[in-house]
């Protein structure tokens, strides 16, 4: 089971990303800037560069996910 999280570079999304990782969840992050310094790094994270206004990148990041947290 994977979880898609948008807004991981913002305060709420970033805190949620860290909490999900602490719980051992696999997390897909959809971000505009994959080079952002505050993104968490872990083996169970996948980072997807994209924008929530682009259905193609959202679909790609959402593939295989059973839950979505929209914090953007």
NUTI-536908 format. One record per residue (C-alpha): residue in one letter; chain; x, y, z. Coordinates in nm, 2 decimals, decimal comma. Layout:
N
@vexro = A | lumdo = A | c1 = X | c2 = Y | c3 = Z
...
//
This chain:
72
@vexro = X | lumdo = A | c1 = 0,00 | c2 = 0,00 | c3 = 0,00
@vexro = X | lumdo = A | c1 = 0,13 | c2 = 0,34 | c3 = -0,10
@vexro = X | lumdo = A | c1 = 0,01 | c2 = 0,69 | c3 = 0,00
@vexro = X | lumdo = A | c1 = 0,02 | c2 = 0,99 | c3 = -0,23
@vexro = X | lumdo = A | c1 = 0,09 | c2 = 1,32 | c3 = -0,06
@vexro = X | lumdo = A | c1 = 0,08 | c2 = 1,66 | c3 = -0,22
@vexro = X | lumdo = A | c1 = 0,23 | c2 = 1,96 | c3 = -0,06
@vexro = X | lumdo = A | c1 = 0,52 | c2 = 1,80 | c3 = 0,11
@vexro = X | lumdo = A | c1 = 0,74 | c2 = 2,11 | c3 = 0,09
@vexro = X | lumdo = A | c1 = 0,48 | c2 = 2,31 | c3 = 0,30
@vexro = X | lumdo = A | c1 = 0,46 | c2 = 2,30 | c3 = 0,67
@vexro = X | lumdo = A | c1 = 0,16 | c2 = 2,07 | c3 = 0,71
@vexro = X | lumdo = A | c1 = 0,25 | c2 = 1,84 | c3 = 0,42
@vexro = X | lumdo = A | c1 = 0,61 | c2 = 1,81 | c3 = 0,54
@vexro = X | lumdo = A | c1 = 0,51 | c2 = 1,72 | c3 = 0,90
@vexro = X | lumdo = A | c1 = 0,26 | c2 = 1,46 | c3 = 0,76
@vexro = X | lumdo = A | c1 = 0,52 | c2 = 1,31 | c3 = 0,53
@vexro = X | lumdo = A | c1 = 0,76 | c2 = 1,26 | c3 = 0,83
@vexro = X | lumdo = A | c1 = 0,48 | c2 = 1,11 | c3 = 1,04
@vexro = X | lumdo = A | c1 = 0,38 | c2 = 0,86 | c3 = 0,77
@vexro = X | lumdo = A | c1 = 0,75 | c2 = 0,76 | c3 = 0,73
@vexro = X | lumdo = A | c1 = 0,78 | c2 = 0,71 | c3 = 1,10
@vexro = X | lumdo = A | c1 = 0,49 | c2 = 0,47 | c3 = 1,08
@vexro = X | lumdo = A | c1 = 0,66 | c2 = 0,27 | c3 = 0,80
@vexro = X | lumdo = A | c1 = 0,43 | c2 = 0,38 | c3 = 0,52
@vexro = X | lumdo = A | c1 = 0,54 | c2 = 0,39 | c3 = 0,16
@vexro = X | lumdo = A | c1 = 0,48 | c2 = 0,75 | c3 = 0,04
@vexro = X | lumdo = A | c1 = 0,47 | c2 = 0,90 | c3 = -0,31
@vexro = X | lumdo = A | c1 = 0,54 | c2 = 1,28 | c3 = -0,30
@vexro = X | lumdo = A | c1 = 0,41 | c2 = 1,50 | c3 = -0,58
@vexro = X | lumdo = A | c1 = 0,62 | c2 = 1,82 | c3 = -0,57
@vexro = X | lumdo = A | c1 = 0,70 | c2 = 2,10 | c3 = -0,80
@vexro = X | lumdo = A | c1 = 1,07 | c2 = 2,12 | c3 = -0,68
@vexro = X | lumdo = A | c1 = 1,23 | c2 = 1,78 | c3 = -0,61
@vexro = X | lumdo = A | c1 = 1,54 | c2 = 1,96 | c3 = -0,51
@vexro = X | lumdo = A | c1 = 1,37 | c2 = 2,13 | c3 = -0,21
@vexro = X | lumdo = A | c1 = 1,59 | c2 = 2,11 | c3 = 0,09
@vexro = X | lumdo = A | c1 = 1,32 | c2 = 2,01 | c3 = 0,34
@vexro = X | lumdo = A | c1 = 1,19 | c2 = 1,70 | c3 = 0,16
@vexro = X | lumdo = A | c1 = 1,23 | c2 = 1,38 | c3 = 0,36
@vexro = X | lumdo = A | c1 = 1,47 | c2 = 1,12 | c3 = 0,24
@vexro = X | lumdo = A | c1 = 1,39 | c2 = 0,75 | c3 = 0,30
@vexro = X | lumdo = A | c1 = 1,39 | c2 = 0,42 | c3 = 0,12
@vexro = X | lumdo = A | c1 = 1,01 | c2 = 0,40 | c3 = 0,12
@vexro = X | lumdo = A | c1 = 0,96 | c2 = 0,74 | c3 = -0,05
@vexro = X | lumdo = A | c1 = 0,93 | c2 = 0,81 | c3 = -0,42
@vexro = X | lumdo = A | c1 = 0,94 | c2 = 1,17 | c3 = -0,54
@vexro = X | lumdo = A | c1 = 0,75 | c2 = 1,28 | c3 = -0,85
@vexro = X | lumdo = A | c1 = 0,81 | c2 = 1,61 | c3 = -1,01
@vexro = X | lumdo = A | c1 = 0,48 | c2 = 1,77 | c3 = -1,12
@vexro = X | lumdo = A | c1 = 0,19 | c2 = 2,00 | c3 = -1,05
@vexro = X | lumdo = A | c1 = -0,15 | c2 = 1,91 | c3 = -0,91
@vexro = X | lumdo = A | c1 = -0,30 | c2 = 2,10 | c3 = -1,21
@vexro = X | lumdo = A | c1 = -0,15 | c2 = 1,85 | c3 = -1,45
@vexro = X | lumdo = A | c1 = -0,36 | c2 = 1,53 | c3 = -1,46
@vexro = X | lumdo = A | c1 = -0,09 | c2 = 1,33 | c3 = -1,62
@vexro = X | lumdo = A | c1 = 0,17 | c2 = 1,38 | c3 = -1,34
@vexro = X | lumdo = A | c1 = -0,10 | c2 = 1,33 | c3 = -1,08
@vexro = X | lumdo = A | c1 = -0,20 | c2 = 1,00 | c3 = -1,24
@vexro = X | lumdo = A | c1 = 0,16 | c2 = 0,89 | c3 = -1,25
@vexro = X | lumdo = A | c1 = 0,23 | c2 = 0,98 | c3 = -0,89
@vexro = X | lumdo = A | c1 = -0,10 | c2 = 0,81 | c3 = -0,78
@vexro = X | lumdo = A | c1 = -0,03 | c2 = 0,48 | c3 = -0,95
@vexro = X | lumdo = A | c1 = -0,05 | c2 = 0,20 | c3 = -0,70
@vexro = X | lumdo = A | c1 = -0,17 | c2 = 0,43 | c3 = -0,42
@vexro = X | lumdo = A | c1 = -0,47 | c2 = 0,34 | c3 = -0,20
@vexro = X | lumdo = A | c1 = -0,48 | c2 = 0,67 | c3 = -0,01
@vexro = X | lumdo = A | c1 = -0,43 | c2 = 1,04 | c3 = -0,09
@vexro = X | lumdo = A | c1 = -0,35 | c2 = 1,33 | c3 = 0,14
@vexro = X | lumdo = A | c1 = -0,39 | c2 = 1,66 | c3 = -0,04
@vexro = X | lumdo = A | c1 = -0,20 | c2 = 1,92 | c3 = 0,15
@vexro = X | lumdo = A | c1 = -0,11 | c2 = 2,15 | c3 = -0,14
//
